[in-house]
């Protein structure tokens, strides 16, 4: 791997930074506290429209879908800069990273024409209907059912921990059409469809972040199904690998460590065990970054990431945890509101081991799929 950025890549990073400097308000760090809020989501809609108009929302998408035909490294640079800035795209990072590309690969021409252009213009927000009360990261156990009803389906069930559901326009929904892992199907469901009820879950990390979603006799048409019945497992395997590599949480974690170190140095407290702990957190951020870069390198060469995406995801969880613990132990006063960036990172780090698949599930995937370890007999 060549660790040097090309002049074109450096120019693109400067282009993104210049856009952020021009379009983020002076009090953005205060606004960015918490991973999601209704105010942030409203800001993100306007911000993403401007980003799209500047050609910076989906530059890595094909030109026919509003992109620049840029390579995966461009997508990574964009994501890193957005995360270091506190992710002003809000929930639209899901559209950019994996929902749009998944529709490009598996959607019908009609589905692509309907959904992809509004994503490229920054006009829509999607949520993902995956987790359920009895099926968190274990998607094979989901119970939400889609039963045939006339020319379409009728969906009944419940989703939980659904980010952005209260503000989303569409849901990328998993529902069961038959028993077993091979009986799961994907539907592209408008969130204003009769029978859908969204309830906010109280949270310490933002008033608009997570929700319960109930589906009561929700009618969906045949053309709102993505792929064939039972094809969800294949589609989701691709989509989740895109998601896990596409969220460079290590970038904000590393920035938080640097900010904390600067404060401690000014106060004359950066020495001994404090410096040692900072070094461990910084090293973990660097390891997560390089692991993600290895996967992006594979994608740039036309290869899809495999189970190593789970290892990169877990490396990022560890760096988030170490960075947050460093700040909590040595700068707890910063979390009382004096340092918005450190507070924003801490709040995001709380959910780092849950979002995009629980850390424990990632360890199981690493053991079984990457290391090929045998299962213990029961």
C-alpha positions in Angstrom: 0.0 0.0 0.0 1.2 3.5 -0.9 0.8 5.6 2.3 1.2 9.0 0.4 -1.8 10.9 -0.7 -1.7 11.9 -4.3 -1.9 15.6 -5.2 -5.5 15.1 -6.4 -6.4 13.5 -3.1 -4.8 16.3 -1.1 -6.6 18.9 -3.3 -9.9 17.1 -2.6 -9.4 17.1 1.1 -8.6 20.8 1.0 -11.8 21.3 -1.1 -13.9 19.6 1.6 -12.3 21.5 4.4 -12.9 24.8 2.6 -16.5 23.9 2.1 -16.9 23.1 5.8 -15.2 26.3 6.9 -17.6 28.3 4.7 -20.9 26.5 5.5 -20.7 25.4 9.1 -21.9 28.0 11.6 -19.5 29.5 14.2 -21.3 27.6 17.0 -21.3 24.3 15.1 -19.4 22.4 17.9 -22.2 23.3 20.3 -24.8 22.2 17.8 -22.9 18.9 17.2 -23.2 17.8 20.8 -25.1 14.5 20.8 -25.1 12.2 17.8 -28.6 13.3 16.6 -31.3 15.8 17.4 -34.2 17.2 15.5 -32.4 20.5 15.1 -29.3 18.7 13.7 -31.4 16.7 11.3 -33.1 19.9 10.0 -29.7 21.5 9.6 -28.3 18.4 7.9 -31.1 18.5 5.2 -30.1 22.0 4.2 -26.4 21.3 4.5 -26.6 18.2 2.3 -28.4 20.1 -0.4 -25.5 22.6 -0.4 -23.0 19.8 -0.3 -24.7 18.1 -3.3 -24.8 21.4 -5.3 -21.0 21.7 -4.7 -20.5 18.1 -6.0 -19.4 17.0 -2.5 -22.2 14.7 -1.3 -21.7 11.7 -3.5 -18.5 12.3 -5.5 -17.6 8.6 -5.4 -20.9 7.6 -7.1 -21.1 7.0 -10.8 -21.6 10.2 -12.8 -25.0 8.9 -14.1 -26.2 9.1 -10.5 -24.9 12.5 -9.7 -21.3 11.6 -8.7 -17.9 12.2 -10.1 -16.9 8.6 -10.8 -14.3 9.1 -8.0 -12.6 6.2 -6.3 -13.2 4.7 -2.8 -10.3 6.8 -1.4 -12.3 9.9 -2.3 -15.3 8.5 -0.3 -13.0 7.9 2.7 -11.4 11.4 2.6 -14.9 12.8 2.5 -16.1 10.7 5.4 -13.0 11.4 7.5 -13.4 15.2 7.1 -17.2 15.0 7.9 -16.6 12.9 11.0 -13.8 15.2 12.2 -16.2 18.1 11.8 -18.9 16.3 13.9 -20.8 14.7 10.9 -22.9 17.5 9.7 -24.6 15.2 7.1 -26.5 13.7 10.0 -28.3 10.4 9.0 -27.7 11.0 5.3 -24.3 9.3 5.7 -26.4 6.1 5.4 -27.7 7.1 2.0 -24.2 8.1 0.8 -22.3 5.1 2.2 -24.5 2.1 1.6 -28.2 2.5 0.8 -27.6 4.3 -2.5 -24.8 1.9 -3.6 -27.0 -1.1 -2.6 -29.9 0.2 -4.7 -27.4 0.7 -7.6 -26.5 -3.0 -7.4 -29.8 -4.7 -6.5 -32.6 -2.2 -7.3 -34.8 -2.4 -10.4 -34.5 0.5 -12.9 -37.7 1.9 -11.5 -36.5 1.8 -7.9 -33.2 3.3 -8.9 -34.9 6.2 -10.8 -37.2 6.8 -7.9 -34.8 6.8 -5.0 -31.2 7.5 -6.1 -31.6 11.0 -7.6 -33.2 12.5 -4.5 -30.4 10.9 -2.4 -27.8 12.5 -4.7 -29.5 15.9 -4.3 -29.5 15.6 -0.5 -33.3 15.7 -0.3 -34.2 12.6 1.6 -33.4 10.8 4.8 -33.6 7.0 5.3 -33.6 4.9 8.4 -32.9 1.2 8.6 -35.4 -1.2 10.0 -33.2 -4.0 11.3 -33.1 -4.5 15.1 -36.1 -5.9 17.0 -36.8 -6.5 20.7 -35.9 -10.2 20.3 -33.5 -9.7 17.4 -30.8 -7.1 18.1 -27.7 -7.8 16.1 -29.0 -11.4 15.4 -31.0 -10.6 12.2 -31.8 -14.2 11.7 -34.2 -14.1 14.6 -36.3 -11.2 13.4 -40.1 -11.6 13.7 -41.6 -8.8 11.7 -43.6 -10.5 9.0 -44.6 -9.5 5.5 -47.5 -11.7 4.3 -48.9 -11.8 0.8 -52.0 -9.6 0.4 -53.4 -9.3 -3.1 -50.8 -7.8 -5.4 -48.5 -6.8 -2.6 -47.8 -7.5 1.1 -49.1 -6.6 4.5 -46.4 -6.0 7.2 -46.8 -6.5 10.9 -44.2 -6.2 13.6 -41.9 -3.9 15.6 -38.4 -2.5 15.2 -36.3 -0.9 17.9 -33.2 1.4 18.3 -34.1 2.8 14.9 -32.0 5.9 14.4 -33.6 8.9 12.7 -37.0 7.2 12.3 -38.8 10.2 13.6 -37.5 12.4 10.8 -36.9 9.8 8.0 -38.7 9.8 4.7 -38.1 6.0 3.9 -37.2 2.9 5.8 -34.9 0.2 4.5 -36.9 -2.6 6.1 -36.2 -6.2 6.8 -39.2 -8.5 7.2 -39.8 -12.2 7.2 -41.6 -13.8 4.2 -40.7 -17.4 5.1 -39.1 -19.3 8.0 -35.3 -19.3 8.5 -32.4 -17.1 7.4 -33.4 -17.6 3.8 -36.9 -16.3 4.5 -35.9 -12.6 5.0 -36.9 -10.0 2.5 -36.1 -6.3 2.0 -38.7 -3.6 1.5 -38.3 0.1 0.7 -41.2 1.6 2.7 -42.3 5.3 2.9 -42.4 6.3 6.6 -45.7 8.2 6.1 -47.5 4.9 5.1 -50.7 4.3 7.1 -50.1 1.8 9.9 -46.6 3.0 10.9 -46.2 4.4 14.4 -42.9 5.9 15.6 -42.1 6.4 19.3 -39.0 8.1 20.6 -36.9 6.2 23.1 -35.6 8.6 25.9 -31.8 8.8 25.6 -28.8 10.6 27.2 -27.3 11.0 23.7 -29.8 13.1 21.8 -33.5 13.8 21.7 -33.9 12.6 18.1 -31.7 9.6 17.9 -33.4 6.3 18.6 -37.0 5.1 18.3 -39.4 2.2 18.3 -41.3 1.7 15.1 -44.5 -0.3 14.9 -46.0 -1.8 11.7 -49.7 -2.6 11.9 -51.1 -4.0 8.7 -48.9 -1.7 6.7 -49.5 -2.3 3.0 -46.6 -2.3 0.6 -46.6 -3.0 -3.1 -44.7 -5.7 -5.0 -42.5 -3.0 -6.6 -41.4 -1.8 -3.1 -39.6 -5.1 -2.5 -35.8 -4.9 -3.1 -34.5 -8.1 -4.8 -36.3 -11.4 -4.6 -38.1 -12.9 -1.6 -35.5 -14.4 0.7 -32.5 -12.5 -0.9 -32.0 -10.1 2.1 -29.1 -12.1 3.6 -27.0 -11.7 0.4 -27.9 -8.0 0.0 -27.3 -7.2 3.7 -23.9 -8.9 3.7 -22.8 -6.4 1.0 -24.6 -3.4 2.6 -23.2 -3.9 6.1 -19.6 -4.3 4.9 -20.0 -0.9 3.1 -21.5 0.6 6.3 -18.8 -0.7 8.7 -16.0 0.6 6.6 -17.8 3.8 5.6 -18.0 5.3 9.2 -14.5 6.5 10.2 -15.3 7.1 13.8 -11.5 6.9 14.5 -11.2 10.4 12.9 -13.3 12.1 15.6 -11.7 10.0 18.3 -8.2 11.0 17.2 -9.3 14.6 17.1 -10.8 14.3 20.6 -7.5 12.9 21.9 -5.5 15.7 20.3 -7.8 18.3 21.8 -7.6 16.7 25.3 -3.8 16.5 25.1 -3.6 20.2 24.1 -5.7 21.2 27.1 -3.7 19.1 29.5 -0.4 20.5 28.1 -1.6 24.0 28.7 -2.5 23.1 32.3 0.8 21.4 32.9 -0.8 18.0 33.5 0.4 16.1 30.5 3.1 13.9 31.9 3.8 10.4 33.3 0.8 8.1 33.3 -1.4 10.7 31.6 0.9 10.8 28.6 1.1 7.0 28.5 -2.7 6.7 28.4 -2.9 9.3 25.7 -0.3 7.4 23.7 -2.4 4.2 23.9 -5.5 6.0 22.8 -3.8 7.7 19.9 -2.1 4.4 18.9 -5.5 2.7 18.9 -6.9 5.4 16.7 -4.0 5.0 14.3 -4.5 1.2 14.2 -8.2 1.6 13.4 -7.4 4.1 10.7 -4.8 1.8 9.0 -7.1 -1.2 9.3 -9.8 0.7 7.5 -7.4 1.9 4.9 -6.5 -1.7 4.1 -10.1 -2.5 3.4 -10.5 0.7 1.2 -7.5 -0.4 -0.7 -9.2 -3.7 -1.5 -12.3 -1.9 -2.6 -10.2 0.4 -4.8 -8.8 -2.7 -6.5 -12.3 -4.0 -7.2 -12.5 -6.5 -4.3 -15.4 -6.5 -1.8 -14.4 -6.5 1.9 -15.1 -9.8 3.7 -15.1 -10.7 7.4 -12.1 -8.5 7.9 -14.6 -5.6 7.9 -15.8 -6.8 11.3 -12.2 -6.7 12.5 -11.8 -3.1 11.3 -15.2 -2.3 12.9 -14.0 -3.7 16.3 -10.7 -1.9 16.1 -12.7 1.3 15.7 -14.9 0.4 18.8 -11.7 -0.1 20.8 -10.2 3.2 19.8 -13.4 5.1 20.6 -13.5 3.4 24.0 -9.9 4.3 24.8 -10.3 7.9 23.7 -13.4 8.3 25.7 -11.9 6.7 28.8 -8.8 9.0 28.5 -11.0 12.1 28.5 -13.3 10.9 31.3 -10.3 10.0 33.6 -8.2 13.2 33.1 -10.7 15.9 31.9 -14.1 15.1 33.4 -14.8 18.8 33.7 -14.7 19.0 29.9 -17.8 16.8 29.7 -19.7 19.3 31.8 -20.1 21.6 28.8 -16.8 23.5 28.7 -15.5 21.5 25.6 -18.3 20.8 23.2 -16.2 18.6 20.9 -15.1 16.4 23.7 -18.6 16.0 24.9 -19.9 15.3 21.4 -17.2 12.5 21.0 -18.1 11.1 24.4 -21.8 10.9 23.5 -21.0 9.2 20.2 -18.6 6.8 21.9 -21.3 5.5 24.1 -23.1 3.9 21.2 -19.9 3.0 19.2 -20.1 -0.6 20.3 -23.8 -1.0 19.3 -24.2 0.9 16.1 -23.5 -1.0 12.8 -23.7 -4.3 14.8 -22.9 -4.9 18.4 -19.2 -5.4 19.2 -19.8 -8.8 20.7 -21.4 -9.9 17.4 -18.4 -8.6 15.5 -16.1 -10.7 17.7 -18.2 -13.8 16.9 -17.9 -13.0 13.2 -14.2 -12.5 13.5 -13.8 -15.8 15.3 -15.9 -17.9 13.0 -15.4 -16.2 9.6 -12.0 -14.6 9.8 -10.0 -16.9 12.2 -12.1 -20.0 11.3 -12.2 -21.0 15.0 -14.4 -24.0 15.8 -17.5 -23.6 17.8 -17.5 -25.0 21.3 -19.8 -28.0 21.6 -22.9 -27.4 23.6 
